Amino acid sequence: MKVGEVTLVPVWEFHSSSMVRGDGGSFVGMKRAKAIVALGPRGAVALDLNGGALCLNELLEEVPGLKELVAEAGRSVTKEKG
């Protein structure tokens, strides 16, 4: 999502569990917001849901595909500046 000069990338976490017993089974899943990465002309910052700073590098390593999304969003911010 783009807000002015800043691109916001939401980060979600998903938890699931399943159980099979006899001929029946159940599945439960939960998706919830974890953090947001804000990319702007001055770079990128990771924030928790209360607005507190998180370590961006740790988040990039922890969340599959986030590094590529942030790189892609960063390229679009750079193109707009230039």
C-alpha positions in Angstrom: 0.0 0.0 0.0 1.3 3.4 -0.9 0.7 6.5 1.3 2.3 9.6 -0.1 6.0 8.9 -0.6 5.9 5.9 1.7 5.2 2.3 0.8 3.7 0.1 3.6 4.3 -3.6 3.5 2.2 -5.5 6.1 3.7 -8.6 7.7 1.4 -11.4 8.8 1.9 -14.5 10.8 -0.2 -17.6 10.3 -0.6 -20.5 12.8 -2.4 -23.7 12.0 -3.1 -27.0 13.5 -5.0 -30.1 12.4 -6.2 -33.3 14.0 -7.4 -36.5 12.4 -9.3 -39.0 14.6 -10.9 -42.0 13.0 -12.9 -40.9 9.9 -13.1 -37.3 11.0 -10.7 -34.4 11.2 -10.5 -30.8 12.0 -8.3 -27.9 10.9 -7.9 -24.5 12.6 -6.0 -21.6 11.2 -5.3 -18.0 12.5 -3.8 -15.1 10.6 -2.9 -12.0 12.4 -0.8 -8.9 11.8 2.7 -9.0 13.1 4.5 -5.9 11.9 4.7 -3.4 9.1 7.7 -2.3 7.0 7.6 1.3 5.9 9.8 2.2 2.9 10.4 5.8 1.9 12.9 8.2 0.5 15.1 7.8 3.6 15.1 4.0 3.6 13.2 1.2 5.3 12.1 0.7 8.9 10.2 -2.2 10.6 7.6 -1.4 13.2 5.6 -3.6 15.6 1.9 -3.0 15.9 2.4 -0.4 18.6 4.7 1.6 16.4 7.9 0.5 18.2 11.0 -0.2 16.2 11.9 -3.8 15.2 15.2 -5.0 13.8 14.6 -4.9 10.0 17.3 -7.4 9.2 16.0 -10.0 11.6 12.5 -9.6 10.2 13.8 -9.9 6.6 15.5 -13.2 7.5 12.6 -14.5 9.5 9.8 -13.9 7.0 10.0 -15.8 3.7 9.7 -13.6 0.6 9.8 -10.3 2.6 13.4 -9.5 1.5 12.2 -9.6 -2.2 9.1 -7.5 -1.5 11.1 -4.9 0.3 13.7 -4.8 -2.5 10.9 -4.4 -5.1 9.2 -1.7 -3.2 12.5 0.1 -2.7 13.2 0.1 -6.4 9.8 1.7 -7.1 10.6 4.4 -4.5 14.0 5.0 -6.1 12.4 5.3 -9.6 9.9 7.9 -8.3 12.7 10.0 -6.8 14.8 9.9 -10.0 
